[in-house]
Amino acid sequence: GDWRTKAVIAGGEDGNVVIWDLAQQGANGTNREAQVIAHPGCVWKVAALQSASSDFISACNDGHMRIFTRHASKSAPPS
């Protein structure tokens, strides 16, 4: 894929999944946070779904797995 559509996604003990969009550069040349997704507890793991390069899954200590997409055509419209 195009490097401009790539992102780094991480989950943490603070209950957040953080997505850094590699195409967005801050003023000093560093990548800035593109999005933070809150979860109800510690995020144990995030992984890319091989079936689609824009989708990923998170596993939380509440026992649920959640699937997310970065592809706008797959997203629900904002309310």
PyMOL Python script that loads the backbone (N, CA, C, O; Angstrom):
from pymol import cmd

cmd.read_pdbstr("""\
ATOM      1  N   GLY A   1       0.812  -1.191   0.000  1.00  0.00           N
ATOM      2  CA  GLY A   1       0.000   0.000   0.000  1.00  0.00           C
ATOM      3  C   GLY A   1       0.854   1.252   0.000  1.00  0.00           C
ATOM      4  O   GLY A   1       2.079   1.195   0.108  1.00  0.00           O
ATOM      5  N   ASP A   2       0.207   2.336  -0.118  1.00  0.00           N
ATOM      6  CA  ASP A   2       0.842   3.650  -0.130  1.00  0.00           C
ATOM      7  C   ASP A   2       1.291   4.003   1.282  1.00  0.00           C
ATOM      8  O   ASP A   2       0.490   3.904   2.211  1.00  0.00           O
ATOM      9  N   TRP A   3       2.532   4.408   1.474  1.00  0.00           N
ATOM     10  CA  TRP A   3       3.052   4.723   2.815  1.00  0.00           C
ATOM     11  C   TRP A   3       2.268   5.850   3.467  1.00  0.00           C
ATOM     12  O   TRP A   3       2.236   5.941   4.694  1.00  0.00           O
ATOM     13  N   ARG A   4       1.627   6.722   2.669  1.00  0.00           N
ATOM     14  CA  ARG A   4       0.882   7.848   3.241  1.00  0.00           C
ATOM     15  C   ARG A   4      -0.394   7.408   3.939  1.00  0.00           C
ATOM     16  O   ARG A   4      -1.000   8.205   4.656  1.00  0.00           O
ATOM     17  N   THR A   5      -0.822   6.157   3.751  1.00  0.00           N
ATOM     18  CA  THR A   5      -2.017   5.660   4.417  1.00  0.00           C
ATOM     19  C   THR A   5      -1.673   4.788   5.622  1.00  0.00           C
ATOM     20  O   THR A   5      -2.574   4.216   6.236  1.00  0.00           O
ATOM     21  N   LYS A   6      -0.418   4.674   5.968  1.00  0.00           N
ATOM     22  CA  LYS A   6       0.023   3.807   7.060  1.00  0.00           C
ATOM     23  C   LYS A   6      -0.143   4.493   8.413  1.00  0.00           C
ATOM     24  O   LYS A   6      -0.134   5.719   8.520  1.00  0.00           O
ATOM     25  N   ALA A   7      -0.294   3.663   9.434  1.00  0.00           N
ATOM     26  CA  ALA A   7      -0.445   4.164  10.798  1.00  0.00           C
ATOM     27  C   ALA A   7       0.221   3.199  11.760  1.00  0.00           C
ATOM     28  O   ALA A   7       0.422   2.024  11.451  1.00  0.00           O
ATOM     29  N   VAL A   8       0.560   3.717  12.932  1.00  0.00           N
ATOM     30  CA  VAL A   8       1.041   2.900  14.037  1.00  0.00           C
ATOM     31  C   VAL A   8      -0.066   2.917  15.081  1.00  0.00           C
ATOM     32  O   VAL A   8      -0.559   3.979  15.461  1.00  0.00           O
ATOM     33  N   ILE A   9      -0.454   1.726  15.544  1.00  0.00           N
ATOM     34  CA  ILE A   9      -1.556   1.604  16.497  1.00  0.00           C
ATOM     35  C   ILE A   9      -1.038   0.873  17.724  1.00  0.00           C
ATOM     36  O   ILE A   9      -0.397  -0.172  17.608  1.00  0.00           O
ATOM     37  N   ALA A  10      -1.318   1.430  18.910  1.00  0.00           N
ATOM     38  CA  ALA A  10      -0.855   0.820  20.158  1.00  0.00           C
ATOM     39  C   ALA A  10      -1.964   0.855  21.200  1.00  0.00           C
ATOM     40  O   ALA A  10      -2.771   1.784  21.237  1.00  0.00           O
ATOM     41  N   GLY A  11      -1.992  -0.166  22.043  1.00  0.00           N
ATOM     42  CA  GLY A  11      -2.924  -0.212  23.163  1.00  0.00           C
ATOM     43  C   GLY A  11      -2.145  -0.137  24.458  1.00  0.00           C
ATOM     44  O   GLY A  11      -0.979  -0.525  24.513  1.00  0.00           O
ATOM     45  N   GLY A  12      -2.795   0.367  25.509  1.00  0.00           N
ATOM     46  CA  GLY A  12      -2.077   0.542  26.763  1.00  0.00           C
ATOM     47  C   GLY A  12      -2.875   0.177  27.998  1.00  0.00           C
ATOM     48  O   GLY A  12      -4.087  -0.032  27.948  1.00  0.00           O
ATOM     49  N   GLU A  13      -2.157   0.107  29.107  1.00  0.00           N
ATOM     50  CA  GLU A  13      -2.775  -0.191  30.393  1.00  0.00           C
ATOM     51  C   GLU A  13      -3.734   0.903  30.836  1.00  0.00           C
ATOM     52  O   GLU A  13      -4.585   0.672  31.696  1.00  0.00           O
ATOM     53  N   ASP A  14      -3.603   2.104  30.251  1.00  0.00           N
ATOM     54  CA  ASP A  14      -4.500   3.203  30.614  1.00  0.00           C
ATOM     55  C   ASP A  14      -5.874   3.072  29.978  1.00  0.00           C
ATOM     56  O   ASP A  14      -6.740   3.918  30.203  1.00  0.00           O
ATOM     57  N   GLY A  15      -6.093   2.011  29.174  1.00  0.00           N
ATOM     58  CA  GLY A  15      -7.386   1.782  28.558  1.00  0.00           C
ATOM     59  C   GLY A  15      -7.584   2.513  27.244  1.00  0.00           C
ATOM     60  O   GLY A  15      -8.717   2.660  26.786  1.00  0.00           O
ATOM     61  N   ASN A  16      -6.516   2.967  26.636  1.00  0.00           N
ATOM     62  CA  ASN A  16      -6.622   3.688  25.371  1.00  0.00           C
ATOM     63  C   ASN A  16      -5.923   2.946  24.248  1.00  0.00           C
ATOM     64  O   ASN A  16      -4.893   2.300  24.448  1.00  0.00           O
ATOM     65  N   VAL A  17      -6.510   3.053  23.058  1.00  0.00           N
ATOM     66  CA  VAL A  17      -5.840   2.684  21.822  1.00  0.00           C
ATOM     67  C   VAL A  17      -5.467   4.008  21.161  1.00  0.00           C
ATOM     68  O   VAL A  17      -6.319   4.877  20.978  1.00  0.00           O
ATOM     69  N   VAL A  18      -4.199   4.158  20.805  1.00  0.00           N
ATOM     70  CA  VAL A  18      -3.721   5.398  20.191  1.00  0.00           C
ATOM     71  C   VAL A  18      -3.281   5.078  18.769  1.00  0.00           C
ATOM     72  O   VAL A  18      -2.560   4.110  18.528  1.00  0.00           O
ATOM     73  N   ILE A  19      -3.732   5.914  17.827  1.00  0.00           N
ATOM     74  CA  ILE A  19      -3.402   5.737  16.419  1.00  0.00           C
ATOM     75  C   ILE A  19      -2.598   6.940  15.965  1.00  0.00           C
ATOM     76  O   ILE A  19      -3.080   8.072  15.994  1.00  0.00           O
ATOM     77  N   TRP A  20      -1.369   6.685  15.545  1.00  0.00           N
ATOM     78  CA  TRP A  20      -0.532   7.735  14.968  1.00  0.00           C
ATOM     79  C   TRP A  20      -0.576   7.593  13.458  1.00  0.00           C
ATOM     80  O   TRP A  20      -0.168   6.563  12.921  1.00  0.00           O
ATOM     81  N   ASP A  21      -1.059   8.599  12.775  1.00  0.00           N
ATOM     82  CA  ASP A  21      -1.128   8.597  11.317  1.00  0.00           C
ATOM     83  C   ASP A  21       0.213   9.078  10.789  1.00  0.00           C
ATOM     84  O   ASP A  21       0.590  10.226  11.028  1.00  0.00           O
ATOM     85  N   LEU A  22       0.941   8.228  10.076  1.00  0.00           N
ATOM     86  CA  LEU A  22       2.280   8.564   9.612  1.00  0.00           C
ATOM     87  C   LEU A  22       2.287   9.653   8.548  1.00  0.00           C
ATOM     88  O   LEU A  22       3.330  10.250   8.284  1.00  0.00           O
ATOM     89  N   ALA A  23       1.136   9.919   7.932  1.00  0.00           N
ATOM     90  CA  ALA A  23       1.047  10.978   6.917  1.00  0.00           C
ATOM     91  C   ALA A  23       0.910  12.356   7.558  1.00  0.00           C
ATOM     92  O   ALA A  23       1.143  13.363   6.889  1.00  0.00           O
ATOM     93  N   GLN A  24       0.540  12.427   8.825  1.00  0.00           N
ATOM     94  CA  GLN A  24       0.356  13.717   9.495  1.00  0.00           C
ATOM     95  C   GLN A  24       1.616  14.061  10.268  1.00  0.00           C
ATOM     96  O   GLN A  24       2.000  13.345  11.193  1.00  0.00           O
ATOM     97  N   GLN A  25       2.243  15.130   9.901  1.00  0.00           N
ATOM     98  CA  GLN A  25       3.470  15.573  10.558  1.00  0.00           C
ATOM     99  C   GLN A  25       3.200  16.809  11.404  1.00  0.00           C
ATOM    100  O   GLN A  25       2.489  17.718  10.977  1.00  0.00           O
ATOM    101  N   GLY A  26       3.763  16.838  12.591  1.00  0.00           N
ATOM    102  CA  GLY A  26       3.682  18.009  13.439  1.00  0.00           C
ATOM    103  C   GLY A  26       4.660  19.073  12.977  1.00  0.00           C
ATOM    104  O   GLY A  26       5.423  18.863  12.033  1.00  0.00           O
ATOM    105  N   ALA A  27       4.634  20.206  13.641  1.00  0.00           N
ATOM    106  CA  ALA A  27       5.472  21.342  13.252  1.00  0.00           C
ATOM    107  C   ALA A  27       6.957  21.011  13.329  1.00  0.00           C
ATOM    108  O   ALA A  27       7.736  21.508  12.516  1.00  0.00           O
ATOM    109  N   ASN A  28       7.369  20.183  14.289  1.00  0.00           N
ATOM    110  CA  ASN A  28       8.785  19.862  14.453  1.00  0.00           C
ATOM    111  C   ASN A  28       9.187  18.589  13.707  1.00  0.00           C
ATOM    112  O   ASN A  28      10.276  18.059  13.925  1.00  0.00           O
ATOM    113  N   GLY A  29       8.298  18.090  12.814  1.00  0.00           N
ATOM    114  CA  GLY A  29       8.619  16.912  12.025  1.00  0.00           C
ATOM    115  C   GLY A  29       8.264  15.598  12.676  1.00  0.00           C
ATOM    116  O   GLY A  29       8.459  14.543  12.073  1.00  0.00           O
ATOM    117  N   THR A  30       7.742  15.631  13.903  1.00  0.00           N
ATOM    118  CA  THR A  30       7.350  14.388  14.568  1.00  0.00           C
ATOM    119  C   THR A  30       5.902  14.073  14.232  1.00  0.00           C
ATOM    120  O   THR A  30       5.128  14.963  13.879  1.00  0.00           O
ATOM    121  N   ASN A  31       5.542  12.801  14.344  1.00  0.00           N
ATOM    122  CA  ASN A  31       4.153  12.414  14.109  1.00  0.00           C
ATOM    123  C   ASN A  31       3.317  12.825  15.311  1.00  0.00           C
ATOM    124  O   ASN A  31       3.748  12.684  16.455  1.00  0.00           O
ATOM    125  N   ARG A  32       2.142  13.327  15.048  1.00  0.00           N
ATOM    126  CA  ARG A  32       1.252  13.712  16.137  1.00  0.00           C
ATOM    127  C   ARG A  32       0.151  12.673  16.276  1.00  0.00           C
ATOM    128  O   ARG A  32      -0.113  11.919  15.339  1.00  0.00           O
ATOM    129  N   GLU A  33      -0.495  12.627  17.438  1.00  0.00           N
ATOM    130  CA  GLU A  33      -1.571  11.669  17.659  1.00  0.00           C
ATOM    131  C   GLU A  33      -2.732  11.993  16.740  1.00  0.00           C
ATOM    132  O   GLU A  33      -3.210  13.126  16.706  1.00  0.00           O
ATOM    133  N   ALA A  34      -3.183  10.993  15.995  1.00  0.00           N
ATOM    134  CA  ALA A  34      -4.313  11.196  15.103  1.00  0.00           C
ATOM    135  C   ALA A  34      -5.637  10.910  15.806  1.00  0.00           C
ATOM    136  O   ALA A  34      -6.642  11.570  15.543  1.00  0.00           O
ATOM    137  N   GLN A  35      -5.629   9.918  16.705  1.00  0.00           N
ATOM    138  CA  GLN A  35      -6.882   9.532  17.348  1.00  0.00           C
ATOM    139  C   GLN A  35      -6.587   8.724  18.601  1.00  0.00           C
ATOM    140  O   GLN A  35      -5.623   7.961  18.648  1.00  0.00           O
ATOM    141  N   VAL A  36      -7.439   8.901  19.631  1.00  0.00           N
ATOM    142  CA  VAL A  36      -7.385   8.088  20.844  1.00  0.00           C
ATOM    143  C   VAL A  36      -8.768   7.472  21.028  1.00  0.00           C
ATOM    144  O   VAL A  36      -9.775   8.181  21.033  1.00  0.00           O
ATOM    145  N   ILE A  37      -8.812   6.152  21.179  1.00  0.00           N
ATOM    146  CA  ILE A  37     -10.071   5.436  21.377  1.00  0.00           C
ATOM    147  C   ILE A  37     -10.068   4.849  22.785  1.00  0.00           C
ATOM    148  O   ILE A  37      -9.255   3.980  23.101  1.00  0.00           O
ATOM    149  N   ALA A  38     -10.985   5.330  23.628  1.00  0.00           N
ATOM    150  CA  ALA A  38     -11.069   4.871  25.019  1.00  0.00           C
ATOM    151  C   ALA A  38     -11.734   3.502  25.092  1.00  0.00           C
ATOM    152  O   ALA A  38     -12.685   3.218  24.364  1.00  0.00           O
ATOM    153  N   HIS A  39     -11.220   2.668  25.975  1.00  0.00           N
ATOM    154  CA  HIS A  39     -11.780   1.360  26.268  1.00  0.00           C
ATOM    155  C   HIS A  39     -12.099   1.331  27.770  1.00  0.00           C
ATOM    156  O   HIS A  39     -11.559   2.140  28.524  1.00  0.00           O
ATOM    157  N   PRO A  40     -12.968   0.413  28.214  1.00  0.00           N
ATOM    158  CA  PRO A  40     -13.348   0.380  29.626  1.00  0.00           C
ATOM    159  C   PRO A  40     -12.294  -0.218  30.559  1.00  0.00           C
ATOM    160  O   PRO A  40     -12.516  -0.269  31.769  1.00  0.00           O
ATOM    161  N   GLY A  41     -11.178  -0.663  30.040  1.00  0.00           N
ATOM    162  CA  GLY A  41     -10.120  -1.225  30.869  1.00  0.00           C
ATOM    163  C   GLY A  41      -8.842  -1.353  30.072  1.00  0.00           C
ATOM    164  O   GLY A  41      -8.735  -0.849  28.954  1.00  0.00           O
ATOM    165  N   CYS A  42      -7.879  -2.033  30.658  1.00  0.00           N
ATOM    166  CA  CYS A  42      -6.575  -2.242  30.030  1.00  0.00           C
ATOM    167  C   CYS A  42      -6.727  -2.898  28.658  1.00  0.00           C
ATOM    168  O   CYS A  42      -7.472  -3.865  28.500  1.00  0.00           O
ATOM    169  N   VAL A  43      -6.015  -2.364  27.675  1.00  0.00           N
ATOM    170  CA  VAL A  43      -6.021  -2.951  26.337  1.00  0.00           C
ATOM    171  C   VAL A  43      -4.853  -3.927  26.271  1.00  0.00           C
ATOM    172  O   VAL A  43      -3.691  -3.528  26.337  1.00  0.00           O
ATOM    173  N   TRP A  44      -5.175  -5.202  26.141  1.00  0.00           N
ATOM    174  CA  TRP A  44      -4.143  -6.231  26.136  1.00  0.00           C
ATOM    175  C   TRP A  44      -3.405  -6.314  24.818  1.00  0.00           C
ATOM    176  O   TRP A  44      -2.195  -6.540  24.796  1.00  0.00           O
ATOM    177  N   LYS A  45      -4.129  -6.130  23.704  1.00  0.00           N
ATOM    178  CA  LYS A  45      -3.492  -6.332  22.413  1.00  0.00           C
ATOM    179  C   LYS A  45      -4.262  -5.591  21.328  1.00  0.00           C
ATOM    180  O   LYS A  45      -5.484  -5.454  21.393  1.00  0.00           O
ATOM    181  N   VAL A  46      -3.524  -5.118  20.332  1.00  0.00           N
ATOM    182  CA  VAL A  46      -4.113  -4.631  19.083  1.00  0.00           C
ATOM    183  C   VAL A  46      -3.406  -5.357  17.945  1.00  0.00           C
ATOM    184  O   VAL A  46      -2.213  -5.650  18.024  1.00  0.00           O
ATOM    185  N   ALA A  47      -4.162  -5.643  16.886  1.00  0.00           N
ATOM    186  CA  ALA A  47      -3.578  -6.359  15.750  1.00  0.00           C
ATOM    187  C   ALA A  47      -4.295  -5.943  14.475  1.00  0.00           C
ATOM    188  O   ALA A  47      -5.498  -5.680  14.471  1.00  0.00           O
ATOM    189  N   ALA A  48      -3.526  -5.891  13.398  1.00  0.00           N
ATOM    190  CA  ALA A  48      -4.110  -5.609  12.084  1.00  0.00           C
ATOM    191  C   ALA A  48      -4.850  -6.850  11.601  1.00  0.00           C
ATOM    192  O   ALA A  48      -4.414  -7.976  11.836  1.00  0.00           O
ATOM    193  N   LEU A  49      -5.965  -6.633  10.931  1.00  0.00           N
ATOM    194  CA  LEU A  49      -6.691  -7.732  10.302  1.00  0.00           C
ATOM    195  C   LEU A  49      -6.146  -7.903   8.893  1.00  0.00           C
ATOM    196  O   LEU A  49      -6.143  -6.953   8.110  1.00  0.00           O
ATOM    197  N   GLN A  50      -5.698  -9.076   8.570  1.00  0.00           N
ATOM    198  CA  GLN A  50      -5.051  -9.309   7.285  1.00  0.00           C
ATOM    199  C   GLN A  50      -6.001  -9.188   6.108  1.00  0.00           C
ATOM    200  O   GLN A  50      -5.561  -8.982   4.977  1.00  0.00           O
ATOM    201  N   SER A  51      -7.289  -9.312   6.357  1.00  0.00           N
ATOM    202  CA  SER A  51      -8.248  -9.251   5.258  1.00  0.00           C
ATOM    203  C   SER A  51      -8.395  -7.848   4.689  1.00  0.00           C
ATOM    204  O   SER A  51      -8.825  -7.686   3.547  1.00  0.00           O
ATOM    205  N   ALA A  52      -8.046  -6.837   5.467  1.00  0.00           N
ATOM    206  CA  ALA A  52      -8.173  -5.448   5.003  1.00  0.00           C
ATOM    207  C   ALA A  52      -7.130  -4.602   5.717  1.00  0.00           C
ATOM    208  O   ALA A  52      -7.032  -4.624   6.944  1.00  0.00           O
ATOM    209  N   SER A  53      -6.365  -3.870   4.952  1.00  0.00           N
ATOM    210  CA  SER A  53      -5.251  -3.128   5.548  1.00  0.00           C
ATOM    211  C   SER A  53      -5.699  -1.968   6.425  1.00  0.00           C
ATOM    212  O   SER A  53      -4.890  -1.430   7.181  1.00  0.00           O
ATOM    213  N   SER A  54      -6.965  -1.566   6.347  1.00  0.00           N
ATOM    214  CA  SER A  54      -7.421  -0.434   7.147  1.00  0.00           C
ATOM    215  C   SER A  54      -8.162  -0.865   8.409  1.00  0.00           C
ATOM    216  O   SER A  54      -8.621  -0.005   9.161  1.00  0.00           O
ATOM    217  N   ASP A  55      -8.295  -2.164   8.666  1.00  0.00           N
ATOM    218  CA  ASP A  55      -9.040  -2.656   9.816  1.00  0.00           C
ATOM    219  C   ASP A  55      -8.092  -3.218  10.872  1.00  0.00           C
ATOM    220  O   ASP A  55      -7.046  -3.785  10.555  1.00  0.00           O
ATOM    221  N   PHE A  56      -8.487  -3.046  12.142  1.00  0.00           N
ATOM    222  CA  PHE A  56      -7.714  -3.645  13.230  1.00  0.00           C
ATOM    223  C   PHE A  56      -8.651  -4.055  14.348  1.00  0.00           C
ATOM    224  O   PHE A  56      -9.807  -3.635  14.395  1.00  0.00           O
ATOM    225  N   ILE A  57      -8.139  -4.878  15.244  1.00  0.00           N
ATOM    226  CA  ILE A  57      -8.921  -5.400  16.355  1.00  0.00           C
ATOM    227  C   ILE A  57      -8.201  -5.099  17.657  1.00  0.00           C
ATOM    228  O   ILE A  57      -6.971  -5.077  17.705  1.00  0.00           O
ATOM    229  N   SER A  58      -8.977  -4.865  18.723  1.00  0.00           N
ATOM    230  CA  SER A  58      -8.381  -4.673  20.048  1.00  0.00           C
ATOM    231  C   SER A  58      -8.985  -5.696  21.001  1.00  0.00           C
ATOM    232  O   SER A  58     -10.139  -6.098  20.856  1.00  0.00           O
ATOM    233  N   ALA A  59      -8.181  -6.108  21.978  1.00  0.00           N
ATOM    234  CA  ALA A  59      -8.632  -7.024  23.020  1.00  0.00           C
ATOM    235  C   ALA A  59      -8.468  -6.313  24.358  1.00  0.00           C
ATOM    236  O   ALA A  59      -7.389  -5.816  24.681  1.00  0.00           O
ATOM    237  N   CYS A  60      -9.549  -6.270  25.131  1.00  0.00           N
ATOM    238  CA  CYS A  60      -9.573  -5.512  26.389  1.00  0.00           C
ATOM    239  C   CYS A  60      -9.789  -6.466  27.562  1.00  0.00           C
ATOM    240  O   CYS A  60     -10.314  -7.565  27.385  1.00  0.00           O
ATOM    241  N   ASN A  61      -9.388  -6.045  28.750  1.00  0.00           N
ATOM    242  CA  ASN A  61      -9.544  -6.915  29.910  1.00  0.00           C
ATOM    243  C   ASN A  61     -11.001  -7.069  30.353  1.00  0.00           C
ATOM    244  O   ASN A  61     -11.271  -7.789  31.314  1.00  0.00           O
ATOM    245  N   ASP A  62     -11.950  -6.404  29.671  1.00  0.00           N
ATOM    246  CA  ASP A  62     -13.368  -6.640  29.957  1.00  0.00           C
ATOM    247  C   ASP A  62     -13.882  -7.891  29.246  1.00  0.00           C
ATOM    248  O   ASP A  62     -15.061  -8.230  29.352  1.00  0.00           O
ATOM    249  N   GLY A  63     -12.981  -8.585  28.509  1.00  0.00           N
ATOM    250  CA  GLY A  63     -13.338  -9.812  27.837  1.00  0.00           C
ATOM    251  C   GLY A  63     -13.900  -9.631  26.437  1.00  0.00           C
ATOM    252  O   GLY A  63     -14.361 -10.596  25.827  1.00  0.00           O
ATOM    253  N   HIS A  64     -13.867  -8.399  25.916  1.00  0.00           N
ATOM    254  CA  HIS A  64     -14.398  -8.135  24.583  1.00  0.00           C
ATOM    255  C   HIS A  64     -13.287  -7.809  23.591  1.00  0.00           C
ATOM    256  O   HIS A  64     -12.259  -7.224  23.931  1.00  0.00           O
ATOM    257  N   MET A  65     -13.542  -8.215  22.352  1.00  0.00           N
ATOM    258  CA  MET A  65     -12.694  -7.806  21.240  1.00  0.00           C
ATOM    259  C   MET A  65     -13.516  -6.827  20.407  1.00  0.00           C
ATOM    260  O   MET A  65     -14.713  -7.027  20.202  1.00  0.00           O
ATOM    261  N   ARG A  66     -12.868  -5.776  19.932  1.00  0.00           N
ATOM    262  CA  ARG A  66     -13.548  -4.748  19.151  1.00  0.00           C
ATOM    263  C   ARG A  66     -12.826  -4.572  17.826  1.00  0.00           C
ATOM    264  O   ARG A  66     -11.597  -4.523  17.774  1.00  0.00           O
ATOM    265  N   ILE A  67     -13.607  -4.479  16.757  1.00  0.00           N
ATOM    266  CA  ILE A  67     -13.044  -4.285  15.422  1.00  0.00           C
ATOM    267  C   ILE A  67     -13.273  -2.843  15.001  1.00  0.00           C
ATOM    268  O   ILE A  67     -14.374  -2.309  15.132  1.00  0.00           O
ATOM    269  N   PHE A  68     -12.218  -2.225  14.494  1.00  0.00           N
ATOM    270  CA  PHE A  68     -12.265  -0.833  14.038  1.00  0.00           C
ATOM    271  C   PHE A  68     -11.766  -0.767  12.601  1.00  0.00           C
ATOM    272  O   PHE A  68     -11.042  -1.649  12.138  1.00  0.00           O
ATOM    273  N   THR A  69     -12.162   0.280  11.913  1.00  0.00           N
ATOM    274  CA  THR A  69     -11.665   0.513  10.563  1.00  0.00           C
ATOM    275  C   THR A  69     -11.190   1.953  10.443  1.00  0.00           C
ATOM    276  O   THR A  69     -11.685   2.843  11.135  1.00  0.00           O
ATOM    277  N   ARG A  70     -10.226   2.171   9.558  1.00  0.00           N
ATOM    278  CA  ARG A  70      -9.765   3.518   9.234  1.00  0.00           C
ATOM    279  C   ARG A  70     -10.243   3.910   7.846  1.00  0.00           C
ATOM    280  O   ARG A  70      -9.901   4.985   7.354  1.00  0.00           O
ATOM    281  N   HIS A  71     -11.037   3.041   7.204  1.00  0.00           N
ATOM    282  CA  HIS A  71     -11.531   3.284   5.864  1.00  0.00           C
ATOM    283  C   HIS A  71     -12.884   4.000   5.957  1.00  0.00           C
ATOM    284  O   HIS A  71     -13.845   3.439   6.483  1.00  0.00           O
ATOM    285  N   ALA A  72     -12.960   5.220   5.453  1.00  0.00           N
ATOM    286  CA  ALA A  72     -14.150   6.061   5.606  1.00  0.00           C
ATOM    287  C   ALA A  72     -15.406   5.424   5.022  1.00  0.00           C
ATOM    288  O   ALA A  72     -16.489   5.607   5.578  1.00  0.00           O
ATOM    289  N   SER A  73     -15.299   4.690   3.930  1.00  0.00           N
ATOM    290  CA  SER A  73     -16.496   4.112   3.308  1.00  0.00           C
ATOM    291  C   SER A  73     -17.102   2.995   4.141  1.00  0.00           C
ATOM    292  O   SER A  73     -18.253   2.624   3.914  1.00  0.00           O
ATOM    293  N   LYS A  74     -16.353   2.442   5.110  1.00  0.00           N
ATOM    294  CA  LYS A  74     -16.860   1.396   5.977  1.00  0.00           C
ATOM    295  C   LYS A  74     -17.398   1.945   7.297  1.00  0.00           C
ATOM    296  O   LYS A  74     -17.978   1.198   8.085  1.00  0.00           O
ATOM    297  N   SER A  75     -17.212   3.228   7.544  1.00  0.00           N
ATOM    298  CA  SER A  75     -17.579   3.825   8.821  1.00  0.00           C
ATOM    299  C   SER A  75     -19.016   4.324   8.805  1.00  0.00           C
ATOM    300  O   SER A  75     -19.546   4.717   7.766  1.00  0.00           O
ATOM    301  N   ALA A  76     -19.630   4.299   9.979  1.00  0.00           N
ATOM    302  CA  ALA A  76     -20.965   4.889  10.127  1.00  0.00           C
ATOM    303  C   ALA A  76     -20.848   6.411  10.045  1.00  0.00           C
ATOM    304  O   ALA A  76     -19.825   6.975  10.436  1.00  0.00           O
ATOM    305  N   PRO A  77     -21.875   7.069   9.545  1.00  0.00           N
ATOM    306  CA  PRO A  77     -21.809   8.533   9.489  1.00  0.00           C
ATOM    307  C   PRO A  77     -21.826   9.124  10.886  1.00  0.00           C
ATOM    308  O   PRO A  77     -22.438   8.553  11.789  1.00  0.00           O
ATOM    309  N   PRO A  78     -21.158  10.269  11.084  1.00  0.00           N
ATOM    310  CA  PRO A  78     -21.172  10.902  12.413  1.00  0.00           C
ATOM    311  C   PRO A  78     -22.593  11.314  12.801  1.00  0.00           C
ATOM    312  O   PRO A  78     -23.384  11.744  11.961  1.00  0.00           O
ATOM    313  N   SER A  79     -22.892  11.174  14.073  1.00  0.00           N
ATOM    314  CA  SER A  79     -24.246  11.542  14.524  1.00  0.00           C
ATOM    315  C   SER A  79     -24.343  13.001  14.879  1.00  0.00           C
ATOM    316  O   SER A  79     -25.410  13.470  15.275  1.00  0.00           O
TER     317      SER A  79
END
""", "prot")
cmd.dss("prot")
cmd.show_as("cartoon", "prot")
cmd.util.cbc("prot")
cmd.orient("prot")
